[in-house]
Amino acid sequence: MQGRYLVFIYAYTRIFKRSPAEADMRRHFEVTAPSVHQMVITLEKAGLIQCQPGEARSIQLLVEPEALPILR
């Protein structure tokens, strides 16, 4: 599931020229807000993304696009 979130963050950022809000991920994955928030925390602890505390839409992908999984 982490890979899907990473790909979503990458694609969303490329398309909209800004990082997604947690609400965008919640709508896309059809999960609860706490589920998305926990995934963001998990990805950040794993060193895959970086967020600026208190700043909206601050998710920054720390993984090279080539390293992202190919979703089918």
N, C-alpha and C positions, 0 to 999 in steps of 0.2 A: 504494500500500500504506500510505503514511503516514496517509491519510484513514481507512482502516479501523481502524488502531490508535487514532487520535484518537476515533473514534466509539465504539470498544469501551471506552476509558478513561472517556468521558463516560457511556455507558450503565451500565457496571459501577458507577461511583461513585453514580449516581442510584439504582440498584436496591439496592445493598448498603450505602450510606452510608459507604463507605470506598473508597479507591483500590485498583486491582488490584495484586497482586504480579506480578512478572515470570513466575512460575510459572502464574498464571491466564491470562496472555496466551499463554504457550507451549502450554498445553492447548487454548485456544480456537482458535488459528491453526494448531495442529499443526506447529510448527516447533521448532528446537533452542533451547536456552537461550542460546547465544551469538548467535543470530539476533535474539531478542527484546532482549537486552541492547544489541546494536548499534543496533536501531531506537530504543530509549529514548535512547541517546546522540545519535542523529541528530535526534530530535524536540527534545531539549533544546538542542542546538546551534542548531537552527533557531528557537528561541524559542517553540516551540509548547507545551512542557510545562516544568515545573520539578520537580526532585527534591531532597530533602534527603539529602546523603551520609551513609551509615551508618544511615539511618532507614528501616525497613520500611514499605511501603505509603505512600510519601510523594509519589507522582506527583500533581502539581497541573496541571490543564489551564489554559493561558493563552489559549485561543481561546474566543471567545464561541460558545455553542451554535448560534446562527444562522449562523455561518460554517462549521460542519461540513458535510461533503458528505452528501448524501442517498444512502444505499446502497439498491440495488434487488436 
